[in-house]
């Protein structure tokens, strides 16, 4: 009897072919989305995304507003982040509100998990030593 894919892959971890998908908050208070994260989220310049933050977990959720359930649009309408042609998003308000000082930058958030439909991607802060 042949093994199922899930059984065959027990104990294995997928290995990224490039850098780990991440978002960096730089000293100019901008988010930068690296190439691997752009591929993972399938984003393009000038696309608009919503951002949610969990201060307890120090995790950012990137929400694709064109995929999210329409009943949730009212809640995320004030979270409007536009990606520029170099894959930066302004994060001035975010940095100020959550205490991310430019002096401590850069802050890296690595991909943790996401929704299977591609609507939400969670990145958690990498704590520096």
HELIX and SHEET records of a PDB file:
HELIX    1   1 UNK A    5  UNK A    8  1                                   4    
HELIX    2   2 UNK A   35  UNK A   41  1                                   7    
HELIX    3   3 UNK A   70  UNK A   72  5                                   3    
HELIX    4   4 UNK A   73  UNK A   76  1                                   4    
HELIX    5   5 UNK A   92  UNK A   98  1                                   7    
HELIX    6   6 UNK A  102  UNK A  104  5                                   3    
SHEET    1   A 8 UNK A  81  UNK A  82  0                                        
SHEET    2   A 8 UNK A  48  UNK A  54 -1                                        
SHEET    3   A 8 UNK A  59  UNK A  64 -1                                        
SHEET    4   A 8 UNK A 120  UNK A 125 -1                                        
SHEET    5   A 8 UNK A 107  UNK A 114 -1                                        
SHEET    6   A 8 UNK A  22  UNK A  25 -1                                        
SHEET    7   A 8 UNK A  30  UNK A  33 -1                                        
SHEET    8   A 8 UNK A  88  UNK A  90 -1                                        
END                                                                             
